[in-house]
């Protein structure tokens, strides 16, 4: 093994020495001398630009694309109030509510009553697939008559209408419940929202 290394180093040294000799011979035999007497002539080419007339183009704007087809009429979901707990049947309630708010609070005691029910937006995916269903929500009617913390108790089909029903419930307005002349929060109010497609 040492013999191989020794032979390789020896051959490398011999080849390097031979290359140096060859380069020395090439440099020594070069008899061409630079002649400075010959002067090189450089040609400068200059191109004169001709005067060009500026041409202006009148561009007309492209006409706007035709409007897309309007979306089909969205069916309005029907509301059904569940009477399971403290809910009130909307169909049986006369919404002629008289709120008398004075400096000392509400004038008379009474239960909460719905004043405004906002129809939810029918989910587009469910509408295109012809899916119908319902959502039962439970929430708190606050002292001001607003809805707080709506929670889905039951829905069919699950997860399709939950978001639309919850968003609509947050826009409901109630006449608050009054006890001893003061408005109070009412928890556990349930409401059923039915989603049906009209023919």
Protein Blocks (a to p, Z undefined) as FASTA:
>chain_A
ZZmmmmmmmmmmmmmmmmmmmmmmmmmmmmbdcdfkbccddddddddddddddddddddd
dddddddddddddddddddddfklmmccfklpccbdcddddfkopfbdcddddfbdcddd
ddfklmmnopacdddddddddfkopaehiacfbdcdehklmmmmmmmmmmpccddddeeh
iacddehiacdddddddZZ
